[in-house]
Amino acid sequence: MYYDLPSDQARAKPLLQRFMRENLAVEVNIATSRRRPQPIRNLTAVKSGTQPQVTLSWTGPQSMSGVVGFNVYQNNENNRVQNVANPLTLFAIIALAATGSKVAFFVSAYTALLESIKTQVIVQT
């Protein structure tokens, strides 16, 4: 954008201030959209006594700004087993294949661009 500033400093000053405010607002929006969401909190796992499944529940990040859903991973941080595409749903029910062993689950929050750090819980099946 090009501004033709008047040579008179008194008339140029308000134009420069407006230009700076507009550019600062654009930079703030770009910076916040590229920020990784905060991790989820209070992840718990409860194994069903009768069914081979586990219910994971959590509290959303302290700031839910921009969060559009959650990813659930099993055994490692790359094996996604469920996507919770509603930021108001704070649980997931996962079927278990084997019993008698430990299984790790990881849950992360995500925005349109980035994913949070994954939070882990271990379940004895």
Secondary structure, DSSP 8 states (H G I E B T S, - for coil): ------SSHHHHHHHHHHHHHHHHHHHHHHHHHTS-----EEEEEEE-SSSSEEEEEEE--S--TT--EEEEEESSTT-EEEEE--TT--EEEEE-S--SSEEEEEEEEE-SS-B---EEEEEE-
